[in-house]
């Protein structure tokens, strides 16, 4: 089964246990080195929403920092 496409780009988002498609998309943007504002613009969201997604992602993946999230994203193939 193929990964679901992202709403904005149509590119597939790898499946990560416990994360919603939007959380995976957010994580992919941050792991690519984008700021919260850049990720928000790319996703059509506010920076506050991106921050909220990242707080939930950190809790779900038990990550303490954005650097750790980036490391996990790379390990997950995002």
Rosetta blueprint (number, residue, H / E / L):
1 X L
2 X L
3 X L
4 X L
5 X E
6 X L
7 X L
8 X L
9 X L
10 X L
11 X L
12 X E
13 X L
14 X L
15 X L
16 X L
17 X L
18 X L
19 X L
20 X L
21 X H
22 X H
23 X H
24 X H
25 X H
26 X H
27 X H
28 X H
29 X H
30 X H
31 X H
32 X L
33 X L
34 X L
35 X L
36 X H
37 X H
38 X H
39 X H
40 X H
41 X H
42 X H
43 X H
44 X L
45 X L
46 X L
47 X H
48 X H
49 X H
50 X H
51 X H
52 X H
53 X H
54 X H
55 X H
56 X H
57 X H
58 X H
59 X H
60 X H
61 X H
62 X L
63 X L
64 X L
65 X L
66 X H
67 X H
68 X H
69 X H
70 X H
71 X H
72 X H
73 X H
74 X H
75 X H
76 X L
77 X L
78 X L
